[in-house]
Amino acid sequence: MRSRFVSSMAGLAPAAEAPAGWLRRDEAIMGTTVAVELWAEDRRAGEAAMAAVIDEMRRIDRTMSPHKPESELSLINRDAGHMPVRLSDEMCMLIARAIEFSRWSDGAFDISYASAGQLYDYRAGVAPDDAALAPAREAIAWHQLLLDDASRTLRFGQPGMRIDLGGFAKGHAVDRCIAILRARGIAHAMVSAGGDSHVLGDRRGRPWMIAVRDPRREGEVVAVLPLQDTAVSTSGDYERFFEKGGVRHHHLIDPRTGRSPTGVRSVTILANDGLTSEALSKTVFMLGCQRGLALINSLAGVDAVIVDASGQLHYSSGLLRHA
Protein backbone atom coordinates (compact mmCIF):
# COMPACT_ATOMS: atom_id res chain seq x y z
CA MET A 1 0.00 0.00 0.00
CA ARG A 2 2.76 2.41 0.88
CA SER A 3 4.60 1.81 -2.38
CA ARG A 4 1.44 2.54 -4.42
CA PHE A 5 0.83 5.75 -2.43
CA VAL A 6 4.41 6.99 -2.96
CA SER A 7 4.18 6.14 -6.65
CA SER A 8 0.94 8.07 -7.12
CA MET A 9 2.30 11.16 -5.36
CA ALA A 10 5.58 11.14 -7.25
CA GLY A 11 3.97 12.54 -10.40
CA LEU A 12 2.64 15.68 -8.64
CA ALA A 13 5.04 18.62 -8.94
CA PRO A 14 4.81 21.50 -6.46
CA ALA A 15 2.68 24.41 -7.70
CA ALA A 16 4.82 26.80 -9.73
CA GLU A 17 4.85 30.48 -8.94
CA ALA A 18 2.84 32.58 -11.38
CA PRO A 19 5.13 34.67 -13.61
CA ALA A 20 6.22 38.16 -12.63
CA GLY A 21 4.75 41.11 -14.49
CA TRP A 22 2.65 44.27 -14.47
CA LEU A 23 -0.94 43.91 -13.30
CA ARG A 24 -3.81 46.41 -13.40
CA ARG A 25 -7.34 46.58 -12.06
CA ASP A 26 -10.03 49.28 -12.48
CA GLU A 27 -13.26 49.67 -10.54
CA ALA A 28 -16.02 52.30 -10.21
CA ILE A 29 -15.90 53.42 -6.55
CA MET A 30 -16.35 56.73 -4.71
CA GLY A 31 -18.18 58.20 -7.69
CA THR A 32 -15.11 57.88 -9.91
CA THR A 33 -12.74 55.40 -11.51
CA VAL A 34 -10.35 53.76 -9.09
CA ALA A 35 -7.28 52.08 -10.58
CA VAL A 36 -4.32 50.16 -9.23
CA GLU A 37 -1.32 49.13 -11.31
CA LEU A 38 1.65 47.27 -9.85
CA TRP A 39 4.61 45.04 -10.55
CA ALA A 40 4.33 41.65 -8.90
CA GLU A 41 7.06 39.05 -8.65
CA ASP A 42 4.24 36.51 -8.28
CA ARG A 43 0.92 37.03 -10.07
CA ARG A 44 -1.23 35.55 -7.31
CA ALA A 45 0.38 37.81 -4.70
CA GLY A 46 -0.11 40.79 -6.99
CA GLU A 47 -3.78 40.00 -7.56
CA ALA A 48 -4.30 39.63 -3.81
CA ALA A 49 -2.63 43.02 -3.26
CA MET A 50 -4.90 44.65 -5.84
CA ALA A 51 -7.94 43.07 -4.20
CA ALA A 52 -6.82 44.53 -0.85
CA VAL A 53 -6.58 47.98 -2.45
CA ILE A 54 -10.10 47.72 -3.90
CA ASP A 55 -11.45 46.51 -0.54
CA GLU A 56 -9.88 49.52 1.19
CA MET A 57 -11.36 51.92 -1.36
CA ARG A 58 -14.80 50.40 -0.79
CA ARG A 59 -14.38 50.65 2.99
CA ILE A 60 -13.51 54.33 2.77
CA ASP A 61 -16.46 54.92 0.45
CA ARG A 62 -18.80 53.21 2.92
CA THR A 63 -17.44 55.43 5.69
CA MET A 64 -17.10 58.81 3.96
CA SER A 65 -19.71 58.93 1.20
CA PRO A 66 -22.26 61.75 1.64
CA HIS A 67 -24.65 59.72 -0.54
CA LYS A 68 -24.83 56.61 1.64
CA PRO A 69 -27.35 57.20 4.47
CA GLU A 70 -25.54 54.92 6.92
CA SER A 71 -22.02 56.22 6.29
CA GLU A 72 -20.22 57.80 9.22
CA LEU A 73 -20.20 61.11 7.36
CA SER A 74 -23.99 60.99 6.82
CA LEU A 75 -24.57 60.23 10.49
CA ILE A 76 -22.40 63.22 11.44
CA ASN A 77 -24.39 65.50 9.16
CA ARG A 78 -27.64 64.13 10.58
CA ASP A 79 -26.80 64.47 14.29
CA ALA A 80 -23.92 66.88 14.92
CA GLY A 81 -26.17 69.92 14.76
CA HIS A 82 -28.06 68.61 17.81
CA MET A 83 -25.47 66.79 19.91
CA PRO A 84 -21.81 65.73 19.98
CA VAL A 85 -21.24 62.76 17.66
CA ARG A 86 -18.60 60.21 18.55
CA LEU A 87 -16.07 59.70 15.76
CA SER A 88 -13.89 56.85 14.65
CA ASP A 89 -10.15 57.42 15.06
CA GLU A 90 -9.82 57.80 11.30
CA MET A 91 -12.62 60.38 10.99
CA CYS A 92 -11.32 62.30 14.00
CA MET A 93 -7.89 62.53 12.39
CA LEU A 94 -9.30 63.69 9.06
CA ILE A 95 -11.49 66.40 10.58
CA ALA A 96 -8.61 67.60 12.76
CA ARG A 97 -6.42 67.89 9.65
CA ALA A 98 -9.23 69.67 7.77
CA ILE A 99 -9.50 72.24 10.58
CA GLU A 100 -5.73 72.73 10.45
CA PHE A 101 -5.90 73.41 6.70
CA SER A 102 -8.81 75.83 7.22
CA ARG A 103 -6.95 77.75 9.88
CA TRP A 104 -3.75 77.80 7.86
CA SER A 105 -5.49 78.89 4.62
CA ASP A 106 -7.70 81.46 6.37
CA GLY A 107 -10.82 79.64 5.23
CA ALA A 108 -9.90 79.04 1.58
CA PHE A 109 -10.20 75.33 2.47
CA ASP A 110 -13.30 74.48 4.49
CA ILE A 111 -15.15 71.16 4.58
CA SER A 112 -18.30 72.96 5.78
CA TYR A 113 -18.71 74.36 2.25
CA ALA A 114 -21.23 71.53 1.87
CA SER A 115 -24.09 73.68 3.18
CA ALA A 116 -23.80 75.65 -0.07
CA GLY A 117 -22.57 72.76 -2.21
CA GLN A 118 -25.77 70.78 -1.61
CA LEU A 119 -27.80 73.52 -3.32
CA TYR A 120 -26.24 72.81 -6.72
CA ASP A 121 -27.60 70.15 -9.07
CA TYR A 122 -25.03 69.65 -11.82
CA ARG A 123 -27.07 67.12 -13.77
CA ALA A 124 -30.16 69.33 -13.84
CA GLY A 125 -28.15 72.53 -14.30
CA VAL A 126 -29.48 74.21 -11.15
CA ALA A 127 -27.60 76.86 -9.14
CA PRO A 128 -29.00 78.63 -6.07
CA ASP A 129 -30.05 82.25 -6.33
CA ASP A 130 -28.65 84.81 -3.89
CA ALA A 131 -31.63 84.48 -1.54
CA ALA A 132 -31.21 80.71 -1.23
CA LEU A 133 -27.44 80.97 -0.93
CA ALA A 134 -27.38 83.57 1.85
CA PRO A 135 -28.33 81.27 4.80
CA ALA A 136 -26.09 78.51 3.43
CA ARG A 137 -23.13 80.88 3.39
CA GLU A 138 -23.78 81.68 7.05
CA ALA A 139 -23.39 77.97 7.81
CA ILE A 140 -19.95 77.76 6.17
CA ALA A 141 -17.87 78.22 9.29
CA TRP A 142 -14.90 75.96 9.91
CA HIS A 143 -14.31 77.56 13.32
CA GLN A 144 -17.72 76.19 14.33
CA LEU A 145 -16.56 72.62 13.81
CA LEU A 146 -16.31 71.89 17.52
CA LEU A 147 -13.97 68.93 17.68
CA ASP A 148 -13.20 67.52 21.12
CA ASP A 149 -10.03 65.47 20.88
CA ALA A 150 -10.36 64.10 24.39
CA SER A 151 -13.84 62.64 23.89
CA ARG A 152 -13.31 62.19 20.13
CA THR A 153 -16.58 63.92 19.31
CA LEU A 154 -17.73 66.56 16.84
CA ARG A 155 -20.55 69.05 17.21
CA PHE A 156 -21.67 71.76 14.80
CA GLY A 157 -21.76 75.17 16.45
CA GLN A 158 -23.72 76.89 13.67
CA PRO A 159 -27.26 76.02 12.50
CA GLY A 160 -27.51 74.42 9.07
CA MET A 161 -23.92 73.19 8.94
CA ARG A 162 -22.88 70.21 6.85
CA ILE A 163 -19.49 68.79 5.98
CA ASP A 164 -18.17 67.01 2.90
CA LEU A 165 -14.82 65.26 2.64
CA GLY A 166 -14.71 65.52 -1.15
CA GLY A 167 -11.60 67.68 -0.85
CA PHE A 168 -9.87 65.12 1.32
CA ALA A 169 -11.16 61.56 1.14
CA LYS A 170 -9.66 60.44 -2.17
CA GLY A 171 -6.21 61.73 -1.25
CA HIS A 172 -6.48 59.88 2.05
CA ALA A 173 -7.67 56.76 0.23
CA VAL A 174 -4.71 56.59 -2.16
CA ASP A 175 -2.34 57.11 0.78
CA ARG A 176 -3.95 54.23 2.68
CA CYS A 177 -3.74 51.96 -0.36
CA ILE A 178 -0.07 52.71 -0.94
CA ALA A 179 0.58 51.82 2.71
CA ILE A 180 -1.21 48.50 2.17
CA LEU A 181 0.90 47.74 -0.89
CA ARG A 182 4.13 48.58 0.93
CA ALA A 183 3.14 46.25 3.76
CA ARG A 184 2.66 43.46 1.20
CA GLY A 185 6.14 43.98 -0.23
CA ILE A 186 5.07 45.76 -3.42
CA ALA A 187 7.81 48.19 -4.52
CA HIS A 188 6.44 49.58 -7.81
CA ALA A 189 2.81 50.71 -8.04
CA MET A 190 0.35 53.47 -8.79
CA VAL A 191 -3.05 53.93 -7.15
CA SER A 192 -5.49 56.51 -8.50
CA ALA A 193 -8.98 57.68 -7.61
CA GLY A 194 -10.25 60.27 -10.07
CA GLY A 195 -7.88 63.24 -9.97
CA ASP A 196 -5.82 61.85 -7.08
CA SER A 197 -2.89 59.48 -7.55
CA HIS A 198 0.01 58.18 -5.49
CA VAL A 199 2.97 56.46 -7.12
CA LEU A 200 5.17 54.03 -5.25
CA GLY A 201 8.74 53.64 -6.43
CA ASP A 202 9.25 53.89 -10.19
CA ARG A 203 8.36 51.77 -13.21
CA ARG A 204 11.36 49.48 -12.71
CA GLY A 205 14.03 51.86 -13.94
CA ARG A 206 11.78 54.49 -15.52
CA PRO A 207 9.71 57.18 -13.80
CA TRP A 208 5.94 57.10 -13.75
CA MET A 209 4.65 59.55 -16.38
CA ILE A 210 1.63 61.45 -15.03
CA ALA A 211 -0.27 63.57 -17.53
CA VAL A 212 -2.01 66.85 -16.69
CA ARG A 213 -5.06 67.05 -18.94
CA ASP A 214 -6.07 70.08 -20.93
CA PRO A 215 -9.06 71.59 -19.08
CA ARG A 216 -10.83 72.53 -22.33
CA ARG A 217 -9.78 69.88 -24.87
CA GLU A 218 -10.75 66.38 -23.83
CA GLY A 219 -8.08 63.84 -24.62
CA GLU A 220 -5.32 66.46 -24.81
CA VAL A 221 -2.64 67.11 -22.17
CA VAL A 222 -0.82 70.30 -21.18
CA ALA A 223 2.06 68.69 -19.29
CA VAL A 224 3.58 65.29 -18.54
CA LEU A 225 5.38 64.90 -15.20
CA PRO A 226 8.02 62.17 -14.62
CA LEU A 227 7.55 61.08 -10.98
CA GLN A 228 8.38 58.51 -8.36
CA ASP A 229 7.27 58.19 -4.71
CA THR A 230 4.93 61.16 -5.04
CA ALA A 231 1.26 62.00 -4.48
CA VAL A 232 -0.50 64.00 -7.19
CA SER A 233 -3.88 65.74 -7.04
CA THR A 234 -5.62 67.69 -9.77
CA SER A 235 -8.68 69.87 -9.24
CA GLY A 236 -10.35 71.15 -12.39
CA ASP A 237 -13.44 73.09 -13.39
CA TYR A 238 -14.24 70.45 -16.03
CA GLU A 239 -15.04 67.51 -13.76
CA ARG A 240 -18.67 68.33 -12.87
CA PHE A 241 -20.15 71.52 -14.24
CA PHE A 242 -22.87 73.23 -16.21
CA GLU A 243 -22.97 76.61 -17.88
CA LYS A 244 -25.80 79.06 -17.41
CA GLY A 245 -25.92 82.69 -18.48
CA GLY A 246 -22.31 82.53 -19.58
CA VAL A 247 -21.17 81.36 -16.13
CA ARG A 248 -19.53 77.98 -15.52
CA HIS A 249 -20.88 76.49 -12.30
CA HIS A 250 -18.53 73.68 -11.27
CA HIS A 251 -18.21 71.46 -8.24
CA LEU A 252 -15.31 73.40 -6.69
CA ILE A 253 -17.07 75.82 -4.35
CA ASP A 254 -15.28 78.74 -2.73
CA PRO A 255 -16.20 78.55 0.98
CA ARG A 256 -15.98 82.32 1.22
CA THR A 257 -18.62 82.98 -1.45
CA GLY A 258 -20.58 79.77 -2.01
CA ARG A 259 -19.88 80.15 -5.73
CA SER A 260 -17.47 78.56 -8.19
CA PRO A 261 -14.25 80.58 -8.57
CA THR A 262 -13.25 81.61 -12.09
CA GLY A 263 -9.58 82.55 -11.75
CA VAL A 264 -8.12 79.20 -12.81
CA ARG A 265 -9.16 76.16 -14.81
CA SER A 266 -7.08 73.50 -13.10
CA VAL A 267 -4.54 73.04 -10.32
CA THR A 268 -2.20 70.06 -10.00
CA ILE A 269 -0.25 69.63 -6.77
CA LEU A 270 2.70 67.31 -6.09
CA ALA A 271 3.40 66.45 -2.45
CA ASN A 272 4.65 63.65 -0.25
CA ASP A 273 1.13 62.48 0.65
CA GLY A 274 -2.28 62.59 -0.97
CA LEU A 275 -4.02 64.22 1.97
CA THR A 276 -1.76 67.26 1.56
CA SER A 277 -1.82 67.31 -2.24
CA GLU A 278 -5.61 67.13 -2.43
CA ALA A 279 -6.21 69.79 0.22
CA LEU A 280 -3.68 72.10 -1.43
CA SER A 281 -5.19 71.60 -4.89
CA LYS A 282 -8.52 72.88 -3.54
CA THR A 283 -6.85 75.70 -1.58
CA VAL A 284 -4.82 76.99 -4.53
CA PHE A 285 -7.88 76.79 -6.77
CA MET A 286 -9.65 79.17 -4.38
CA LEU A 287 -6.66 81.51 -3.99
CA GLY A 288 -6.05 81.86 -7.73
CA CYS A 289 -2.84 81.71 -9.71
CA GLN A 290 -0.72 84.50 -8.19
CA ARG A 291 -1.52 83.91 -4.51
CA GLY A 292 -1.61 80.15 -5.02
CA LEU A 293 1.85 80.00 -6.58
CA ALA A 294 3.23 82.25 -3.84
CA LEU A 295 1.86 79.81 -1.27
CA ILE A 296 3.28 76.72 -3.00
CA ASN A 297 6.67 78.36 -3.48
CA SER A 298 6.82 78.97 0.28
CA LEU A 299 6.36 75.26 1.09
CA ALA A 300 9.12 72.67 1.11
CA GLY A 301 8.53 69.51 -0.87
CA VAL A 302 5.43 70.79 -2.69
CA ASP A 303 5.04 71.81 -6.34
CA ALA A 304 2.23 72.94 -8.59
CA VAL A 305 1.09 73.20 -12.20
CA ILE A 306 -1.69 75.74 -12.73
CA VAL A 307 -3.76 76.43 -15.84
CA ASP A 308 -5.19 79.94 -15.46
CA ALA A 309 -8.49 81.31 -16.76
CA SER A 310 -6.94 82.20 -20.13
CA GLY A 311 -5.41 78.75 -20.57
CA GLN A 312 -1.85 79.81 -19.74
CA LEU A 313 0.37 77.29 -17.95
CA HIS A 314 2.22 78.22 -14.73
CA TYR A 315 4.77 76.14 -12.78
CA SER A 316 6.01 76.47 -9.22
CA SER A 317 9.64 77.42 -8.74
CA GLY A 318 10.65 73.85 -7.84
CA LEU A 319 9.45 72.50 -11.18
CA LEU A 320 11.03 75.38 -13.10
CA ARG A 321 14.41 74.59 -11.49
CA HIS A 322 14.20 71.02 -12.76
CA ALA A 323 12.79 71.85 -16.20
C-alpha positions as CSV (number, residue, x, y, z in Angstrom):
1,M,0.0,0.0,0.0
2,R,2.8,2.4,0.9
3,S,4.6,1.8,-2.4
4,R,1.4,2.5,-4.4
5,F,0.8,5.7,-2.4
6,V,4.4,7.0,-3.0
7,S,4.2,6.1,-6.7
8,S,0.9,8.1,-7.1
9,M,2.3,11.2,-5.4
10,A,5.6,11.1,-7.3
11,G,4.0,12.5,-10.4
12,L,2.6,15.7,-8.6
13,A,5.0,18.6,-8.9
14,P,4.8,21.5,-6.5
15,A,2.7,24.4,-7.7
16,A,4.8,26.8,-9.7
17,E,4.8,30.5,-8.9
18,A,2.8,32.6,-11.4
19,P,5.1,34.7,-13.6
20,A,6.2,38.2,-12.6
21,G,4.7,41.1,-14.5
22,W,2.7,44.3,-14.5
23,L,-0.9,43.9,-13.3
24,R,-3.8,46.4,-13.4
25,R,-7.3,46.6,-12.1
26,D,-10.0,49.3,-12.5
27,E,-13.3,49.7,-10.5
28,A,-16.0,52.3,-10.2
29,I,-15.9,53.4,-6.5
30,M,-16.3,56.7,-4.7
31,G,-18.2,58.2,-7.7
32,T,-15.1,57.9,-9.9
33,T,-12.7,55.4,-11.5
34,V,-10.3,53.8,-9.1
35,A,-7.3,52.1,-10.6
36,V,-4.3,50.2,-9.2
37,E,-1.3,49.1,-11.3
38,L,1.6,47.3,-9.9
39,W,4.6,45.0,-10.5
40,A,4.3,41.7,-8.9
41,E,7.1,39.0,-8.7
42,D,4.2,36.5,-8.3
43,R,0.9,37.0,-10.1
44,R,-1.2,35.5,-7.3
45,A,0.4,37.8,-4.7
46,G,-0.1,40.8,-7.0
47,E,-3.8,40.0,-7.6
48,A,-4.3,39.6,-3.8
49,A,-2.6,43.0,-3.3
50,M,-4.9,44.6,-5.8
51,A,-7.9,43.1,-4.2
52,A,-6.8,44.5,-0.9
53,V,-6.6,48.0,-2.5
54,I,-10.1,47.7,-3.9
55,D,-11.4,46.5,-0.5
56,E,-9.9,49.5,1.2
57,M,-11.4,51.9,-1.4
58,R,-14.8,50.4,-0.8
59,R,-14.4,50.6,3.0
60,I,-13.5,54.3,2.8
61,D,-16.5,54.9,0.4
62,R,-18.8,53.2,2.9
63,T,-17.4,55.4,5.7
64,M,-17.1,58.8,4.0
65,S,-19.7,58.9,1.2
66,P,-22.3,61.8,1.6
67,H,-24.7,59.7,-0.5
68,K,-24.8,56.6,1.6
69,P,-27.4,57.2,4.5
70,E,-25.5,54.9,6.9
71,S,-22.0,56.2,6.3
72,E,-20.2,57.8,9.2
73,L,-20.2,61.1,7.4
74,S,-24.0,61.0,6.8
75,L,-24.6,60.2,10.5
76,I,-22.4,63.2,11.4
77,N,-24.4,65.5,9.2
78,R,-27.6,64.1,10.6
79,D,-26.8,64.5,14.3
80,A,-23.9,66.9,14.9
81,G,-26.2,69.9,14.8
82,H,-28.1,68.6,17.8
83,M,-25.5,66.8,19.9
84,P,-21.8,65.7,20.0
85,V,-21.2,62.8,17.7
86,R,-18.6,60.2,18.6
87,L,-16.1,59.7,15.8
88,S,-13.9,56.9,14.6
89,D,-10.2,57.4,15.1
90,E,-9.8,57.8,11.3
91,M,-12.6,60.4,11.0
92,C,-11.3,62.3,14.0
93,M,-7.9,62.5,12.4
94,L,-9.3,63.7,9.1
95,I,-11.5,66.4,10.6
96,A,-8.6,67.6,12.8
97,R,-6.4,67.9,9.6
98,A,-9.2,69.7,7.8
99,I,-9.5,72.2,10.6
100,E,-5.7,72.7,10.4
101,F,-5.9,73.4,6.7
102,S,-8.8,75.8,7.2
103,R,-6.9,77.8,9.9
104,W,-3.7,77.8,7.9
105,S,-5.5,78.9,4.6
106,D,-7.7,81.5,6.4
107,G,-10.8,79.6,5.2
108,A,-9.9,79.0,1.6
109,F,-10.2,75.3,2.5
110,D,-13.3,74.5,4.5
111,I,-15.1,71.2,4.6
112,S,-18.3,73.0,5.8
113,Y,-18.7,74.4,2.3
114,A,-21.2,71.5,1.9
115,S,-24.1,73.7,3.2
116,A,-23.8,75.6,-0.1
117,G,-22.6,72.8,-2.2
118,Q,-25.8,70.8,-1.6
119,L,-27.8,73.5,-3.3
120,Y,-26.2,72.8,-6.7
121,D,-27.6,70.1,-9.1
122,Y,-25.0,69.7,-11.8
123,R,-27.1,67.1,-13.8
124,A,-30.2,69.3,-13.8
125,G,-28.1,72.5,-14.3
126,V,-29.5,74.2,-11.2
127,A,-27.6,76.9,-9.1
128,P,-29.0,78.6,-6.1
129,D,-30.0,82.3,-6.3
130,D,-28.6,84.8,-3.9
131,A,-31.6,84.5,-1.5
132,A,-31.2,80.7,-1.2
133,L,-27.4,81.0,-0.9
134,A,-27.4,83.6,1.9
135,P,-28.3,81.3,4.8
136,A,-26.1,78.5,3.4
137,R,-23.1,80.9,3.4
138,E,-23.8,81.7,7.1
139,A,-23.4,78.0,7.8
140,I,-19.9,77.8,6.2
141,A,-17.9,78.2,9.3
142,W,-14.9,76.0,9.9
143,H,-14.3,77.6,13.3
144,Q,-17.7,76.2,14.3
145,L,-16.6,72.6,13.8
146,L,-16.3,71.9,17.5
147,L,-14.0,68.9,17.7
148,D,-13.2,67.5,21.1
149,D,-10.0,65.5,20.9
150,A,-10.4,64.1,24.4
151,S,-13.8,62.6,23.9
152,R,-13.3,62.2,20.1
153,T,-16.6,63.9,19.3
154,L,-17.7,66.6,16.8
155,R,-20.5,69.0,17.2
156,F,-21.7,71.8,14.8
157,G,-21.8,75.2,16.4
158,Q,-23.7,76.9,13.7
159,P,-27.3,76.0,12.5
160,G,-27.5,74.4,9.1
161,M,-23.9,73.2,8.9
162,R,-22.9,70.2,6.8
163,I,-19.5,68.8,6.0
164,D,-18.2,67.0,2.9
165,L,-14.8,65.3,2.6
166,G,-14.7,65.5,-1.2
167,G,-11.6,67.7,-0.8
168,F,-9.9,65.1,1.3
169,A,-11.2,61.6,1.1
170,K,-9.7,60.4,-2.2
171,G,-6.2,61.7,-1.2
172,H,-6.5,59.9,2.0
173,A,-7.7,56.8,0.2
174,V,-4.7,56.6,-2.2
175,D,-2.3,57.1,0.8
176,R,-4.0,54.2,2.7
177,C,-3.7,52.0,-0.4
178,I,-0.1,52.7,-0.9
179,A,0.6,51.8,2.7
180,I,-1.2,48.5,2.2
181,L,0.9,47.7,-0.9
182,R,4.1,48.6,0.9
183,A,3.1,46.3,3.8
184,R,2.7,43.5,1.2
185,G,6.1,44.0,-0.2
186,I,5.1,45.8,-3.4
187,A,7.8,48.2,-4.5
188,H,6.4,49.6,-7.8
189,A,2.8,50.7,-8.0
190,M,0.4,53.5,-8.8
191,V,-3.1,53.9,-7.2
192,S,-5.5,56.5,-8.5
193,A,-9.0,57.7,-7.6
194,G,-10.2,60.3,-10.1
195,G,-7.9,63.2,-10.0
196,D,-5.8,61.9,-7.1
197,S,-2.9,59.5,-7.5
198,H,0.0,58.2,-5.5
199,V,3.0,56.5,-7.1
200,L,5.2,54.0,-5.2
201,G,8.7,53.6,-6.4
202,D,9.2,53.9,-10.2
203,R,8.4,51.8,-13.2
204,R,11.4,49.5,-12.7
205,G,14.0,51.9,-13.9
206,R,11.8,54.5,-15.5
207,P,9.7,57.2,-13.8
208,W,5.9,57.1,-13.7
209,M,4.6,59.6,-16.4
210,I,1.6,61.5,-15.0
211,A,-0.3,63.6,-17.5
212,V,-2.0,66.9,-16.7
213,R,-5.1,67.1,-18.9
214,D,-6.1,70.1,-20.9
215,P,-9.1,71.6,-19.1
216,R,-10.8,72.5,-22.3
217,R,-9.8,69.9,-24.9
218,E,-10.8,66.4,-23.8
219,G,-8.1,63.8,-24.6
220,E,-5.3,66.5,-24.8
221,V,-2.6,67.1,-22.2
222,V,-0.8,70.3,-21.2
223,A,2.1,68.7,-19.3
224,V,3.6,65.3,-18.5
225,L,5.4,64.9,-15.2
226,P,8.0,62.2,-14.6
227,L,7.5,61.1,-11.0
228,Q,8.4,58.5,-8.4
229,D,7.3,58.2,-4.7
230,T,4.9,61.2,-5.0
231,A,1.3,62.0,-4.5
232,V,-0.5,64.0,-7.2
233,S,-3.9,65.7,-7.0
234,T,-5.6,67.7,-9.8
235,S,-8.7,69.9,-9.2
236,G,-10.3,71.2,-12.4
237,D,-13.4,73.1,-13.4
238,Y,-14.2,70.4,-16.0
239,E,-15.0,67.5,-13.8
240,R,-18.7,68.3,-12.9
241,F,-20.2,71.5,-14.2
242,F,-22.9,73.2,-16.2
243,E,-23.0,76.6,-17.9
244,K,-25.8,79.1,-17.4
245,G,-25.9,82.7,-18.5
246,G,-22.3,82.5,-19.6
247,V,-21.2,81.4,-16.1
248,R,-19.5,78.0,-15.5
249,H,-20.9,76.5,-12.3
250,H,-18.5,73.7,-11.3
251,H,-18.2,71.5,-8.2
252,L,-15.3,73.4,-6.7
253,I,-17.1,75.8,-4.3
254,D,-15.3,78.7,-2.7
255,P,-16.2,78.5,1.0
256,R,-16.0,82.3,1.2
257,T,-18.6,83.0,-1.5
258,G,-20.6,79.8,-2.0
259,R,-19.9,80.1,-5.7
260,S,-17.5,78.6,-8.2
261,P,-14.2,80.6,-8.6
262,T,-13.2,81.6,-12.1
263,G,-9.6,82.5,-11.7
264,V,-8.1,79.2,-12.8
265,R,-9.2,76.2,-14.8
266,S,-7.1,73.5,-13.1
267,V,-4.5,73.0,-10.3
268,T,-2.2,70.1,-10.0
269,I,-0.2,69.6,-6.8
270,L,2.7,67.3,-6.1
271,A,3.4,66.5,-2.5
272,N,4.7,63.6,-0.3
273,D,1.1,62.5,0.6
274,G,-2.3,62.6,-1.0
275,L,-4.0,64.2,2.0
276,T,-1.8,67.3,1.6
277,S,-1.8,67.3,-2.2
278,E,-5.6,67.1,-2.4
279,A,-6.2,69.8,0.2
280,L,-3.7,72.1,-1.4
281,S,-5.2,71.6,-4.9
282,K,-8.5,72.9,-3.5
283,T,-6.8,75.7,-1.6
284,V,-4.8,77.0,-4.5
285,F,-7.9,76.8,-6.8
286,M,-9.7,79.2,-4.4
287,L,-6.7,81.5,-4.0
288,G,-6.1,81.9,-7.7
289,C,-2.8,81.7,-9.7
290,Q,-0.7,84.5,-8.2
291,R,-1.5,83.9,-4.5
292,G,-1.6,80.2,-5.0
293,L,1.9,80.0,-6.6
294,A,3.2,82.2,-3.8
295,L,1.9,79.8,-1.3
296,I,3.3,76.7,-3.0
297,N,6.7,78.4,-3.5
298,S,6.8,79.0,0.3
299,L,6.4,75.3,1.1
300,A,9.1,72.7,1.1
301,G,8.5,69.5,-0.9
302,V,5.4,70.8,-2.7
303,D,5.0,71.8,-6.3
304,A,2.2,72.9,-8.6
305,V,1.1,73.2,-12.2
306,I,-1.7,75.7,-12.7
307,V,-3.8,76.4,-15.8
308,D,-5.2,79.9,-15.5
309,A,-8.5,81.3,-16.8
310,S,-6.9,82.2,-20.1
311,G,-5.4,78.7,-20.6
312,Q,-1.8,79.8,-19.7
313,L,0.4,77.3,-17.9
314,H,2.2,78.2,-14.7
315,Y,4.8,76.1,-12.8
316,S,6.0,76.5,-9.2
317,S,9.6,77.4,-8.7
318,G,10.6,73.9,-7.8
319,L,9.5,72.5,-11.2
320,L,11.0,75.4,-13.1
321,R,14.4,74.6,-11.5
322,H,14.2,71.0,-12.8
323,A,12.8,71.8,-16.2
